[in-house]
Amino acid sequence: MCAFGAAPGFAPQMRAFAAAAGFARHSTRATFDATLIPRIDLRRPTAKLVQDLQTAAATDGPGFFYIINHGIPEAVFDNAIQEARKFHALPVPKKLQLSAVGYGGGQGSTKGYVPPHAEGSYAKDMSDVRPEAEQASGKPNTRESLVFRYPEEQDVSKELYCTDYDRFLRAMATDSSSAGTGDVSHRLSHAGDKLISVSSVAAAARRFFLPNRWPDERDLPDFRAAVERYFHEMQGLAFNMFHLFSEVLKEQQCTMLTEPVSRDSSTSLPHDKAMVTYNMVRYPPSSAGDDAFGIADHTDWEAFTLLYPTYLRDEHLDFGDKQQSMVNSASECSLRHSDNPNIDSASGIAFTGLEVWFRDRWAAVPHIPGAIIVNQGEMLSRLSGGRLKAPVHRVLARNDFERYSLVSFWAPNYDVVLPDSEHVGGWVTAGEHYLRRNGLFG
C-alpha cells in the first residue's frame, strides 16, 4: 500500500467499480476518479507526514483525503453506529425530548436531536470557490442527527470567555498588542461595530458549553459507553491532526497568521480546550431526485472534519435487542450488500453520497473500508492565508439504502484569533466564528 496517493492497481479497480455501480442514477453531474482523493498513512515518520499533508491539503487539491492506519479498531465505529441506529429507531416523540432546537435559549440548534429539514439551506460565502453561475442549492438537510458539543461548562468554568466576556475582550486586545499583531478588533462582538452586543455573544458561548444530554439509560443502556469510547478515540486522532496541521502552517511560513493570541503559544493551533461538535447522523432511504440532499452544499467552518460514513450492516444490529423489532423493511433491505450498486463486493469500497466541488464539477468521495475521511474547514483556510482550501461539498439524499455517519468537527481553543473575512484588517476569535457559523448568534 502506498503511503500517499492511490495504491498500485487501486485506480483501475475504482474506475471499474464506478462503471459497474452506475453512479449516474444518483448524480448526473458527478465524476468518479479515484486518483483525486489522496491517502495519508499515519505509520509514516512525522516529517514525511507533514510533507504528505501539505500536498494533500493544498489549494489545487480536492480538500479531502483519507487517513489510513490510524490505529482505531473497527469495532469502535461499529459499536457507536449500532447505538446510533438504536437511538434513531426510537419513536419521534422520544427523540424530541432531547431536541437541540432552542436548548438553552436562542433560535438555533445547540446539543441534542436535530430532525430532518431543521438545518441546511446554506448560502454561498467567501470560502465558496464555485463560479457565480453555480448557485447554492438552498435546500434543507434531509438527514437527522444527534449532536454533542465539547468542552462542557465544567471544563471551561474559569475561562474569561465564560465568566466575564467584556474582560475577556479587553485581555485579548492587550495580549495581541504585546504579541506584535497590532490592533485586534474582535469585530463580531465588538460593541463599536453595532453588529451584535457583547452580551449576546457571551450568552451564545454559554449555550455552546452547556452540558450534553444523553438518551435515557432505560431505553439505551449501552449507548453512553460505546459513544464515549468513540469520542475518546477521535480526540486522540484529532489532537494528532492539530499537531500535523500546525506543522504544515509553519512550513508555509504564515508567520503572522500562525501566531494566534492564546495562552498556549507553543503551537499555531492550541487545542487543549478544543471546540468540537460530534454528529451521529442517519440518512434514511430516499427516492428523492437529484435536487434533494442529505446535507446541502456548504463548506465546513471549523479547522477540519473527521468522517466515518457507512451503510447499515449486520454488525450494526443487535439481534437480541428488543429494539430489533423496530428495524423496518428499509433497514433490512440495507443489509443486502449484493443488491447495493454503491458498494464494490470485492473491495468493500462504497459511495455514500458524499461529493466535493473540484475542478469545476462535483466529484465523488467514496469510502475506503477502515479509513477516516478528512476535509479542511474555513479556519485552516483563514490561518493559511487561503493556501489551504475549505472545499465545498454535499451529501446526496437519493439512495435505496439506509446509511449512517459518525462526524466530528474540530476547532482550536476559543481564544485563538483568525482573520475576519467580513472586515478587512479585522480579527475574530475562533470561538466567535464557530458560534456564528453554527447559528448560535447573528
N, C-alpha and C positions, 0 to 999 in steps of 0.2 A: 504494500500500500504506500503511495506517495505521501510525503508529509504535507505537500501543498499542491493544490490543483487536483485534477482528476486522476484516478488510479489507472494504470495500464488496462486497456480494454473497457474502461468504465464508460467513456463517451459513446462508443458504438452500441454498447448494451443499452444505455439510456435512450439513445435515438430509436433503437428498435422497439423498446418498451413504449415510447411515446407514440410511435406509429400504430402499434398494436392496440394501445389504450384508446385511441380515438379522442384526443382531448378537445377536438373541435366541437364536440357536442356540449362541452362545458364552457368554453370561451372561444369565440370565433376569431379573436384578435391576438391571442397569446402565442408566443413562441416557446419552444421547448428545446433547450440546448444545455446539456449537462456541463459543458465547459465554462458556462457563465458563472457558476457559483463555486468559489474556491473552498478548499478544505484545509483546516489547521489542526495539526496533530500535537496535542499537549505533551506528548512524550519528548518533544524536541527541546534542546537547550534553550534557555531564556533568550539569549542573543538571537538565535535563529527564529524563535517565535516572534520576537519583535519585528524582525525583517518580514516574516510571512504576514503578520498582521498589518504592517504598514502597506504592503502590496494589496492585500485583500480589502482594506478599508479605504483605499484611495478613491479620489473623486471619479476617476474613469472606470471604476468597478461598479458592480451592482449594489453595493452597500449591504449585502448579505454574505454570510459564509457559514460553513459547517464547523463545529468543534467535534473532533473525534478523539478517542482515548482520553476522555475526561475523568474516568475512574468512578463514575456514579453507577451503581448497579441498576440494571434494567428493572428489577423488582421495585425499586423506589418509585419509578414513574408508574408502573402498572398498579401498585397499591394505591397511589394517590388518585389515579384515574378511576379505579374501582370505587373509591369513596366518593369521587365527584359524580359518578354515574348514580350512585345511591341517593346523593343529595338532589340531583336534578330529577330523579324519579319520584320525589316527594310530591304530594298534591300542591298546587299553586298557592293556596292559602297558607300552607305551612311554610313555603319558601318566602312568601311575602312578609311573614313575621320577622324576617331578617332583612327587610327591604333597605337597600343602600340609599334610595332616593329620600333626601330630607333628613337622614340620620345626623343628629347633632345640630339641626337647623340648616338654613341655606336652601338654595334651589337645586343644587347638583347632587350627584351620587358620591357618597363617601366610601363606606365599608359595608359589605353585605351583599344581598342578592340584587342583581340588575336584570330585569326581564327583557325579552325581545322588544325591539323598537324604542327602547328608552334612551339609547345613545346613538351616535352616528351623525349623519348629515354634516360632515366636516367641510369647511370652506378651504379653499386654497390659501396658503400662507407663503411667507418669504422663502421658506425652505423647499417649497414645491417646485421642482425643476421642469415640470411639464410645460410644453408650449401653450400659448394663450388659447389656441384652438381646442386643446384637450381640457375641457371643462371638468370641474369637480362633479361627481355624480349627485351629491346632495341627498343620497339615500340613507335611511336608518339602518342600524345593525340588526340583523335577524337572529343573532346569537343570544344566548342567555349566559350569565356568568355569576360566579360567587367571588367577591373581591375582598382581599385582605391587604392592609397597608401597615408598614412599619417605618420608623420606630413608633412605639406607643408612648403615651404621655409619661409613664413612669421612667422611661429611658431618656427623656429629654427635659425632665421637670426642672432642672437647674439651668437650662439654656435660656439666654435672654430673649430669644425669639418666641419663647413660651411664657416667660414671666413679665417682660416689660418691653414691648415692641419699639416704642419710641427710643428707649435707651439703647436697644439693640442697633437701631439705625444710626444713632449718634456714634456708638462704638465702632461700627463698621466704617463710617466715614473717617474717623480718626485713624483707625488701623490702616486704611487704604492710603491715606496721605503719607504716613510714615513709611509705608512699603514702596513708595515711589510710583504708584499707579495714578496719581493725580486725583482729580475731583470725581469721586464715585457717587453718582446720583442713582439711588435705587428708585428709578422713575415710576415703577408700577405702584409703589406705595408712598411716594414722596408727596407730602401734603401740598407743596408748591405747584405740583403739576395738575392738581384738581381732577385727577382721573378716578381716584378711589381713596377713601380715607384710610389712614393707618390702622384705625380700629377695625375696619372691615377686613383688612389683610390679616391682622392679628387673630380675629375670630376664625377666619378660614384656616389659618395654621393650627389653631386648637382643634378644629374639626378633623384635620388630617391625622393628628396624633391621638385621637380618641381610641379607646380600647376596641379591638376587633371583636366581632360577635361570632359565635360558633353554633352549629346546629345542636339541637337537644341530644344529649347522650342516649336518651331512651330511644330515639329514632335511629341514631347512627353511633353506636358505641365505639367503633374502631376509627372513626373519622379523624379525630384530632391527632392521634398518634401517627397515623400514616401521613397526614398532611404536614405536620410539623417536622417529620423526618425529611420530607421533600424540601421544605423551606430551609432546613439546616444544610442539606447538600448543595442547594442552589446558592446559598450565601457564600459557602466556601469557594465555589466556582466563580461567582461574581466578584469576590474580592481579588481573585487571581486576575480576572479580566480588567478590573480597575488598575491594577499594577501594570499590566501589559499596555493598556491604552495610555497610561501616564508616560510610559517609556516611549511610545510612539509620538506623543505630543512633544516630548523633549527632543527626540530625534529630528523632528521637523522644525525645531528652533523657534517655536511660537513663544518666545520668552515673555512678552508682556501678557499674553493670554493664558499662559500656563503657570502663572504665579498668583493664583486667586487668593483673596483675603480670607484667611481662615486661621483657626487656632493651630492647625496642623500644616506646617509649610514644607513637610518632608516629601510630599507628593503633590503632583498637579491635580489630582482627583481625590482629595481627602474623603474617606468613606467609613470612618469608624462609627458614624451615625448616619449611614447612607439611607436615603429615602427610597423605598421600594414598594411597588404595587404588584401583588400576585393575583392573577385571574385564573380561575378554574372554569373553563369555557365548554359549553356544549353547543354544537351545531346540529340542529335537527335535520333529518332528511327533508329535502325540499325539491319540488318540481318547478320552482320559480324560474323565470327566464334569466338571461344574461345581465339584466339591469337590476337584479337584487343581489345583495351582498351580506355574507355573514358578518364581515366588517367592511365598511365602505372605505374608499380610497383616502389615505391620510399619511402623514409622517408621524413617527413616534417622537415625543417631546422630551424624553429623558436622555441619559447618556447612551445606553444600549439596552437591548432586549434579548432575553434568553427564552427560546421557544421549543417546546416539545409537542408536536401535533401527532395524532394517531386516529385511526378508525377503531371503533369498538371491536374488541376481540374477546375470545373465550376467557382469557386470563383476567379480563376486567370485570368478570361476573362471578359472584359468589353463589353457587347453585344451592348451597344450603341455607341461604339467607331468605328470610320471609319476604324480602322485597323483590325476590326474583319474579314473583307473580306480577310485579309492576312492569316488567320488561315487555314492551309492546311488540307488535309484529314487525315494525320498522327496525327495532333494535335487533330482533332475531335475524332479520334479513341482513343486517350489517355484518353478521358473523360469517356469512358465506363469502369468504375472500375469493373463491373461484369465480364468483359472479361479479366481482367488483373490477371494472376495467381500469381503475385508477391505481391498482396495486400489481406490481410485477411478481408473479408467483415464484420465480426463480431467485430473485434478489431481495424481495420484500420492499423495494423502493416504492414510495407512494406519492401520488399527487393529491394533496389535501385541500386544494383550492387556493393556496397562497400564491400570489403573483406580485412581482415588483416591476415598476416602470423603469426600463433600462433600454438605452439605445433607441429611444423614441417609440417604444411599444411595450406592451405588457409581456413579461417573461415568467414562466412557471418556476416556482421554487419547490421542487419535490423534497420529500423527507427520506433521508438515508437511515435505515434501522440503527438505533442506538445513538445516533448523532443528535447534537443540540444545535438548533439554528440560531444564529446571532445576526442582529442588524443594528446599525448605529442610529442614534437619535439626534435631535436638534442641539442638545447641549454639547456633544462632541463636535458638531459642525461649527458651532459658535467659538468654542475654545480653540479650534484649529484654524480659525480664520477662513473657514469654508473648505479646507483641504480634505476633511473627512465628510462625506455626504451623509445626509439624512434621507434615505430612499423613500419615495412614495410607494405604498403597497396596499394591497387589499386582499380579502378572502372571499371567494365566490360562494354564493348561497346554494346554487343549483347542484344537487347531489342526491343520489338514491340511498346513500349510506350514512348512518349516524357517525359523527366524529367528535373528538374531544381535543382540547389543547390545554397544556399547562404553560402559562406565560408569566414571566416576571420582568418588570420594567425597573431599571436601576438608575438612580441619580446619586450624585455625591451629596455631601453634607449640605444642610440648608444654607449655611453661611458662605459657601463658595460663590464667587461672583462671576457672572457671564456678561459678555457684550449684549446690550439691549438692542435688538434689531429694530424696535419701533421708535427709538430715539437715538439719532446719530450722536456718537460720542458718549452715550449714557451706558450705565451698567445696571444689572438686575441680579438679585441673589438667585441661586439655583432653586431655592425653596419657593420664592415668589413666582418664578417662571413655572415651576411644577404645579403650584396651586392654580394659577390662572389657566394653564393649558388643560388641566383636569376639570375645569369648570367650577372650581370651588369659590371663585370670585371673578368679577369682571365680565 
